[in-house]
């Protein structure tokens, strides 16, 4: 029987992709299921090789912390955009039946942001985190807003990535109150504030006080529904968006590429969104 999978460290403990994909499979009576695969890093390459040899495996999703590693293990067989990002969140069979990687995180992030807040012009954007998701989100935001984008991370090697995007890079230790207060958009692409790090922020808590009321906050975390960043900003009356719609949209895009009919992206999104918070 054909199947899809989401591959990560522990997707069985909260990943939404199986629920979202299986809604669509069920709606169209496809005899396919998506399953979570919890994989230790030492076993990851072997698992990917076995999946590629298994004709029943149609593809699926890649989640943290393996978005960059899986790209390596499929021999960088990926879209041009994913190659630029250096990470994938979806794999499916190409015309040669090889596993092929794409990244739908960035497109989904930009789409959900602009639907919620509208398109922005000449606003200073401060983005935290350049892991797999952060690189995808920063790539798509840089395509439209590179002149006003500052990306913050711990790895000095990320500067080269940002140079390619024509945006600025800053080491996390150099964050200061002026930078935060002058930012019109703050995007959190780190895991700080997520389910297992609920009490943490992507920056020092003292900077919450300098965020202006008209700043737009986009935290791509969706479990919990309100991260600490969003909770603290909402107390100040600041407009916030979590990663829930982004997560559904990236899943719809990934399904659209990976799975059998239907090939109607809007319909897939509607089915996945039904009864979702």
C-alpha positions as CSV (number, residue, x, y, z in Angstrom):
1,X,0.0,0.0,0.0
2,X,1.3,3.5,-0.9
3,X,2.2,5.8,1.9
4,X,3.7,9.2,2.7
5,X,5.8,10.1,5.8
6,X,7.0,13.1,7.8
7,X,10.6,12.6,8.8
8,X,12.2,14.3,11.8
9,X,13.5,13.9,15.3
10,X,10.1,13.3,16.9
11,X,7.2,14.3,14.5
12,X,5.0,11.8,16.4
13,X,4.8,14.3,19.3
14,X,2.9,17.0,17.6
15,X,3.5,17.5,13.9
16,X,0.3,18.4,12.1
17,X,1.3,17.1,8.6
18,X,-0.1,13.6,9.1
19,X,-3.5,15.1,10.2
20,X,-3.5,17.6,7.3
21,X,-2.4,15.2,4.5
22,X,-4.7,12.5,5.7
23,X,-7.7,14.8,5.6
24,X,-7.1,15.2,1.9
25,X,-6.5,11.5,1.3
26,X,-9.7,10.7,3.1
27,X,-11.7,13.4,1.3
28,X,-10.8,12.0,-2.0
29,X,-10.9,8.3,-0.9
30,X,-7.2,7.8,-1.7
31,X,-6.0,4.6,-0.1
32,X,-2.8,6.3,1.2
33,X,-1.8,7.5,4.7
34,X,0.9,9.8,5.9
35,X,2.8,8.5,9.0
36,X,5.3,10.1,11.3
37,X,8.8,8.7,11.3
38,X,10.8,9.5,14.4
39,X,14.4,9.1,13.4
40,X,17.7,9.4,15.2
41,X,20.4,11.4,13.3
42,X,22.7,8.3,13.2
43,X,19.9,6.4,11.3
44,X,18.8,9.2,9.0
45,X,20.9,8.4,5.9
46,X,20.0,4.7,6.0
47,X,16.3,5.5,6.4
48,X,16.3,7.9,3.4
49,X,18.1,5.3,1.3
50,X,15.5,2.7,2.2
51,X,12.6,5.0,1.4
52,X,14.0,5.8,-2.0
53,X,14.1,2.1,-2.8
54,X,10.6,1.5,-1.5
55,X,8.2,2.0,-4.4
56,X,5.3,2.3,-2.0
57,X,6.8,5.5,-0.6
58,X,5.4,8.5,-2.5
59,X,7.2,11.2,-0.6
60,X,6.3,13.5,2.2
61,X,7.6,16.1,4.6
62,X,10.9,16.8,6.3
63,X,10.8,18.6,9.7
64,X,13.3,19.7,12.3
65,X,16.2,19.2,12.6
66,X,16.8,17.4,9.3
67,X,15.9,19.9,6.6
68,X,19.5,20.4,5.6
69,X,20.7,16.9,6.2
70,X,18.1,15.2,4.1
71,X,19.0,17.4,1.1
72,X,22.5,16.1,1.4
73,X,21.3,12.5,1.6
74,X,19.3,12.8,-1.6
75,X,22.4,14.1,-3.3
76,X,21.2,17.7,-3.6
77,X,18.5,16.6,-6.1
78,X,16.3,19.6,-5.6
79,X,14.6,22.7,-7.0
80,X,16.8,25.8,-7.7
81,X,15.0,27.6,-4.8
82,X,15.7,24.8,-2.4
83,X,19.4,24.8,-3.5
84,X,19.6,28.5,-2.8
85,X,18.0,28.0,0.7
86,X,20.1,25.0,1.4
87,X,17.3,23.1,3.1
88,X,14.1,21.2,2.1
89,X,10.8,20.4,3.8
90,X,9.3,18.2,1.2
91,X,10.4,15.2,-1.0
92,X,8.7,13.4,-3.8
93,X,9.5,11.2,-6.8
94,X,10.9,12.9,-9.9
95,X,10.5,11.6,-13.4
96,X,13.4,9.2,-12.8
97,X,11.8,7.9,-9.7
98,X,14.5,9.5,-7.5
99,X,13.6,11.5,-4.4
100,X,13.5,15.2,-5.2
101,X,13.4,18.0,-2.6
102,X,11.6,21.3,-2.5
103,X,11.1,23.9,0.1
104,X,7.6,25.3,0.7
105,X,8.2,27.1,4.0
106,X,9.3,30.4,2.5
107,X,6.5,30.8,0.0
108,X,4.0,29.8,2.7
109,X,5.5,32.3,5.2
110,X,5.4,35.2,2.8
111,X,1.8,34.3,1.6
112,X,0.4,34.0,5.1
113,X,2.1,37.2,6.2
114,X,0.9,39.3,3.3
115,X,-2.7,37.9,3.6
116,X,-2.8,38.9,7.3
117,X,-0.9,42.2,7.3
118,X,-1.0,43.2,3.7
119,X,2.0,44.0,1.6
120,X,4.6,46.2,3.2
121,X,6.8,48.9,1.9
122,X,9.9,50.6,3.3
123,X,9.6,48.8,6.7
124,X,12.6,47.6,8.6
125,X,12.4,43.8,9.1
126,X,14.3,42.0,11.8
127,X,14.3,38.2,11.4
128,X,15.7,35.9,14.1
129,X,17.0,32.4,13.2
130,X,18.6,31.0,10.1
131,X,18.0,27.3,10.5
132,X,16.2,25.4,7.7
133,X,12.9,27.3,8.2
134,X,14.7,30.6,8.8
135,X,16.7,30.4,5.6
136,X,13.5,29.6,3.6
137,X,11.6,32.5,5.1
138,X,14.5,34.9,4.8
139,X,15.0,33.9,1.1
140,X,11.4,34.8,0.2
141,X,11.3,38.0,2.2
142,X,14.6,39.0,0.8
143,X,13.3,38.5,-2.8
144,X,10.8,41.4,-2.1
145,X,12.3,43.3,0.8
146,X,16.1,42.7,0.8
147,X,17.0,46.4,1.3
148,X,15.2,46.5,4.7
149,X,15.9,43.0,6.0
150,X,18.3,42.2,8.9
151,X,18.8,38.5,9.8
152,X,20.1,37.6,13.2
153,X,21.7,34.3,14.1
154,X,24.6,32.8,16.0
155,X,26.6,31.3,13.1
156,X,29.1,33.7,11.5
157,X,28.9,31.5,8.4
158,X,25.3,32.8,7.9
159,X,26.8,36.1,6.8
160,X,27.7,34.5,3.5
161,X,24.2,33.3,3.1
162,X,22.8,36.8,3.7
163,X,25.3,38.4,1.3
164,X,23.8,36.2,-1.4
165,X,20.4,37.5,-0.5
166,X,21.6,41.1,-0.5
167,X,20.4,41.5,3.0
168,X,22.2,42.3,6.3
169,X,23.4,39.8,8.8
170,X,24.0,40.4,12.5
171,X,25.3,38.1,15.3
172,X,22.8,37.5,18.0
173,X,25.1,38.9,20.7
174,X,25.0,42.3,18.9
175,X,21.3,42.8,19.3
176,X,20.5,46.1,21.0
177,X,17.5,48.2,22.0
178,X,17.8,50.6,19.1
179,X,17.7,47.9,16.5
180,X,14.6,46.3,18.0
181,X,12.8,49.7,18.5
182,X,13.5,50.7,14.9
183,X,12.1,47.5,13.4
184,X,8.7,47.7,11.9
185,X,8.4,44.0,11.5
186,X,9.9,41.3,13.8
187,X,9.9,37.7,12.6
188,X,10.8,34.8,14.8
189,X,12.1,31.7,12.9
190,X,13.9,30.2,15.9
191,X,12.5,27.4,18.1
192,X,12.5,29.7,21.2
193,X,9.0,29.9,22.4
194,X,8.0,26.5,20.9
195,X,6.4,23.6,22.7
196,X,9.5,22.5,24.6
197,X,10.9,26.0,25.0
198,X,7.7,27.8,26.0
199,X,9.3,30.3,28.4
200,X,11.9,31.6,26.1
201,X,12.1,34.5,23.7
202,X,14.3,35.0,20.6
203,X,16.0,38.0,22.3
204,X,16.5,39.4,25.8
205,X,13.2,40.0,27.5
206,X,14.2,43.6,28.3
207,X,13.7,44.4,24.6
208,X,10.0,43.7,24.7
209,X,9.6,47.1,26.3
210,X,11.1,49.0,23.4
211,X,8.9,47.3,20.7
212,X,6.7,50.0,19.2
213,X,2.9,49.5,19.2
214,X,2.7,49.7,15.4
215,X,5.3,46.9,14.9
216,X,4.1,43.7,13.2
217,X,5.1,40.5,14.9
218,X,5.2,37.2,13.0
219,X,6.2,34.1,14.9
220,X,6.3,31.0,12.8
221,X,5.8,28.8,15.8
222,X,2.3,27.3,16.0
223,X,2.6,24.9,19.0
224,X,1.8,26.5,21.4
225,X,-0.8,28.6,19.5
226,X,0.6,31.7,21.2
227,X,4.4,31.7,21.9
228,X,5.8,33.8,24.7
229,X,6.8,36.5,22.1
230,X,3.2,36.8,20.9
231,X,1.7,36.7,24.5
232,X,4.1,39.5,25.6
233,X,3.4,41.6,22.5
234,X,-0.3,41.2,22.7
235,X,-0.2,42.6,26.2
236,X,1.0,45.8,24.6
237,X,-1.7,45.8,21.9
238,X,0.8,44.9,19.1
239,X,-0.5,43.1,16.0
240,X,0.7,39.5,15.9
241,X,0.5,36.4,13.6
242,X,1.5,32.9,14.5
243,X,2.7,30.1,12.2
244,X,-0.6,28.2,12.0
245,X,-1.7,29.4,8.5
246,X,1.9,29.2,7.3
247,X,2.0,25.6,8.4
248,X,-1.2,24.7,6.7
249,X,-0.2,26.5,3.5
250,X,3.2,24.9,3.3
251,X,1.5,21.5,3.9
252,X,-0.9,22.2,1.1
253,X,1.9,23.2,-1.3
254,X,3.9,20.1,-0.3
255,X,0.8,17.8,-0.9
256,X,0.2,19.6,-4.2
257,X,3.6,18.6,-5.4
258,X,3.9,15.2,-3.8
259,X,0.6,13.4,-3.8
260,X,-1.8,12.2,-6.5
261,X,-4.8,14.1,-7.7
262,X,-6.4,16.5,-7.0
263,X,-4.1,19.2,-8.4
264,X,-6.2,22.1,-7.1
265,X,-4.1,24.0,-4.5
266,X,-6.9,26.1,-3.2
267,X,-9.1,23.1,-2.7
268,X,-6.3,21.3,-0.8
269,X,-5.8,24.3,1.4
270,X,-9.5,24.5,2.1
271,X,-9.7,20.9,3.1
272,X,-6.7,21.2,5.3
273,X,-8.0,24.4,6.9
274,X,-11.4,23.0,7.8
275,X,-11.8,22.9,11.5
276,X,-8.3,24.1,12.1
277,X,-7.5,26.9,14.5
